[in-house]
Amino acid sequence: MSDFCRGAISLTDAKAKVGTEFGVSRWFAIAQDRIDAFADATEDWLFIHTDPERAARESPYGGTIAHGFLTASLLAAMAYDALPRVEGAPRGVNYGFDRLRFVSPVRAGSRIRGRFALAKLDDSRPGEVTLTYAVTVEIEGEDRPALVADWITREYFGTD
């Protein structure tokens, strides 16, 4: 991971946490200006994201909603808040997802946070640890999450 992560944990302690919640991020505001900036960065200007008046008239959401990929892109910042790095691993990478689902829309003006459980840890390859997190992105005040995912990261040991 990164120096931005919340502290460090030994590999032994990480192994003991498999199957448990690992951390929860702070709340992130999903204001219309953040949605608009994401639309500009990705060239996805669909009205349900960028036109509050039209979205209020023509969509079932009563206004604009965040792009699902905006919610997914905030997982990195959420992880920096919630997850410790593995001690002795100078570098890590985002390896991908086994599953990613956008469960509920995130309305403009909402706040979201990530909840991370360590689902699996594989240290069978020398110099490498693969961590799989069961991630739920919650919407403040809502019963259903915005996103659920199985997110895979890799941490590397050694100096190369």
Residue pairs with C-beta under 8 A, 6 or more apart in sequence:
1 79
1 80
1 83
1 85
1 86
1 89
1 92
1 153
1 155
2 80
2 85
2 92
4 80
5 79
5 80
5 83
5 84
5 85
6 23
6 80
6 81
6 82
6 83
6 84
7 84
7 85
8 84
8 85
8 86
8 87
9 17
9 84
9 85
9 86
9 87
10 86
10 87
11 86
11 87
11 88
11 123
11 129
14 86
14 118
14 121
14 129
14 131
15 121
15 123
17 118
18 118
18 119
18 120
18 121
19 117
19 118
19 119
20 117
20 118
21 115
21 116
21 117
22 82
22 83
22 84
22 116
22 117
22 118
22 133
23 81
23 82
23 83
23 84
23 115
23 116
24 82
24 113
24 114
24 115
24 116
25 77
25 78
25 79
25 81
25 82
25 113
25 114
25 115
25 116
26 81
26 113
27 111
27 112
27 113
27 140
28 74
28 77
28 78
28 111
28 112
28 113
29 110
29 111
30 66
30 70
30 71
30 106
30 107
30 108
30 109
30 110
30 111
30 112
31 108
31 109
32 52
32 64
32 108
32 109
34 66
34 70
35 49
35 50
35 64
35 65
35 66
35 67
35 70
35 108
36 49
36 50
38 44
38 49
38 66
38 67
38 69
38 70
38 73
39 45
39 46
39 49
39 50
39 67
42 67
42 69
44 67
44 69
47 54
47 55
47 58
47 59
48 55
48 59
48 61
48 64
48 65
49 55
49 64
49 65
49 66
49 67
50 64
51 64
52 63
52 64
52 108
55 61
55 62
55 63
55 64
55 65
56 62
56 63
59 65
61 105
61 107
62 107
63 107
63 108
63 109
64 107
64 108
65 105
65 106
65 107
65 108
66 105
66 106
66 107
66 108
66 110
68 102
68 147
70 106
71 102
71 106
71 112
71 137
71 146
71 147
72 100
72 147
72 149
74 112
74 114
74 137
75 114
75 135
75 137
75 149
75 151
76 94
78 113
78 114
78 116
78 135
78 137
79 114
79 116
79 133
79 153
81 114
82 114
82 115
82 116
83 116
83 133
85 92
85 155
86 92
86 129
86 131
86 155
88 157
89 129
89 155
89 156
89 157
90 156
90 157
90 158
90 159
91 155
91 156
92 153
92 154
92 155
92 156
93 153
93 154
93 156
94 151
94 153
95 130
95 152
95 153
95 154
96 151
96 152
97 149
97 150
97 151
97 152
98 132
98 150
98 152
99 148
99 149
99 150
100 147
100 148
100 149
100 150
100 151
101 147
101 148
101 149
102 146
102 147
103 144
103 145
103 146
103 147
103 148
104 139
104 142
104 144
104 145
104 146
105 146
106 112
106 139
106 146
110 139
110 140
110 142
111 139
111 140
112 137
112 138
112 139
112 140
112 146
113 137
113 138
113 140
114 135
114 136
114 137
114 138
115 135
115 136
115 137
115 138
116 133
116 134
116 135
117 133
117 134
117 135
118 131
118 132
118 133
118 134
119 132
119 133
119 134
119 150
120 130
120 131
120 132
121 129
121 130
121 131
121 132
122 129
122 130
122 132
123 129
123 130
127 156
127 157
127 158
128 154
128 155
128 156
128 157
129 154
129 155
129 157
130 152
130 153
130 154
131 152
131 153
131 154
131 155
132 150
132 151
132 152
133 150
133 151
133 152
133 153
134 148
134 149
134 150
135 147
135 148
135 149
135 150
135 151
136 145
136 147
136 148
137 145
137 146
137 147
137 148
138 145
138 146
139 145
139 146
